[in-house]
């Protein structure tokens, strides 16, 4: 059986990226941050969030 990966909520991602949950959802809607929609909620893989954060930090440095 496949291991179920823990998915993060937009609130959790906002804390990691130091922005608002609304900003996180907007990034997901625009396709800049990988996410999946479960019902009306957005869910994010931890590795995808860290990849986005590293890419963003290296671009702004």
The 8 nearest C-alpha neighbors of each residue, nearest first, counted from 0:
[[1, 2, 3, 4, 5, 6, 44, 45],
 [2, 0, 3, 4, 5, 6, 44, 45],
 [1, 3, 4, 0, 5, 6, 44, 45],
 [4, 2, 1, 5, 6, 0, 44, 7],
 [5, 3, 6, 2, 44, 45, 1, 7],
 [6, 4, 3, 7, 44, 45, 43, 2],
 [5, 7, 44, 43, 42, 4, 8, 45],
 [6, 8, 43, 42, 11, 44, 12, 9],
 [7, 9, 11, 42, 10, 12, 43, 41],
 [8, 10, 12, 20, 11, 13, 23, 7],
 [9, 11, 13, 20, 8, 12, 14, 19],
 [12, 10, 14, 8, 13, 9, 7, 15],
 [11, 13, 9, 15, 14, 10, 16, 8],
 [14, 12, 18, 10, 20, 16, 19, 11],
 [13, 15, 17, 11, 12, 16, 10, 18],
 [16, 14, 12, 13, 17, 11, 48, 18],
 [17, 15, 13, 14, 18, 12, 52, 48],
 [18, 16, 14, 13, 15, 19, 12, 20],
 [17, 19, 13, 16, 22, 14, 20, 23],
 [18, 20, 22, 21, 13, 23, 17, 10],
 [21, 19, 23, 13, 10, 9, 22, 24],
 [22, 20, 24, 19, 23, 25, 9, 18],
 [23, 21, 25, 19, 20, 24, 26, 18],
 [22, 24, 20, 26, 21, 25, 9, 13],
 [25, 23, 27, 21, 26, 22, 28, 20],
 [24, 26, 28, 22, 27, 23, 29, 21],
 [27, 25, 23, 31, 29, 24, 32, 28],
 [26, 28, 32, 24, 30, 25, 29, 34],
 [29, 27, 25, 30, 26, 24, 31, 32],
 [28, 30, 26, 27, 31, 25, 32, 24],
 [31, 29, 27, 28, 32, 26, 33, 34],
 [30, 32, 26, 29, 27, 33, 28, 51],
 [33, 31, 27, 26, 30, 34, 51, 48],
 [34, 32, 27, 47, 30, 31, 43, 35],
 [35, 33, 43, 42, 27, 32, 41, 36],
 [36, 34, 42, 41, 37, 43, 33, 27],
 [35, 37, 41, 40, 38, 42, 39, 34],
 [38, 36, 40, 39, 41, 35, 42, 34],
 [37, 39, 40, 36, 41, 35, 42, 34],
 [38, 40, 37, 36, 41, 42, 35, 24],
 [41, 39, 37, 38, 36, 42, 8, 35],
 [40, 42, 36, 35, 37, 34, 8, 9],
 [43, 41, 8, 35, 7, 34, 6, 36],
 [42, 44, 34, 7, 6, 45, 8, 35],
 [45, 43, 6, 47, 46, 7, 48, 42],
 [44, 46, 48, 47, 49, 43, 7, 6],
 [45, 47, 49, 48, 44, 50, 51, 43],
 [48, 46, 50, 44, 45, 49, 51, 33],
 [49, 47, 51, 45, 46, 50, 52, 44],
 [48, 50, 52, 46, 51, 47, 53, 45],
 [51, 49, 47, 53, 48, 52, 46, 54],
 [50, 52, 54, 48, 49, 53, 55, 47],
 [51, 53, 49, 55, 50, 54, 56, 48],
 [54, 52, 56, 50, 55, 51, 57, 49],
 [55, 53, 51, 57, 52, 56, 50, 58],
 [54, 56, 52, 58, 53, 57, 51, 59],
 [57, 55, 53, 59, 58, 54, 52, 60],
 [56, 58, 60, 54, 55, 59, 53, 52],
 [59, 57, 55, 56, 60, 54, 53, 52],
 [58, 60, 56, 57, 55, 54, 53, 52],
 [59, 57, 58, 56, 55, 54, 53, 52]]
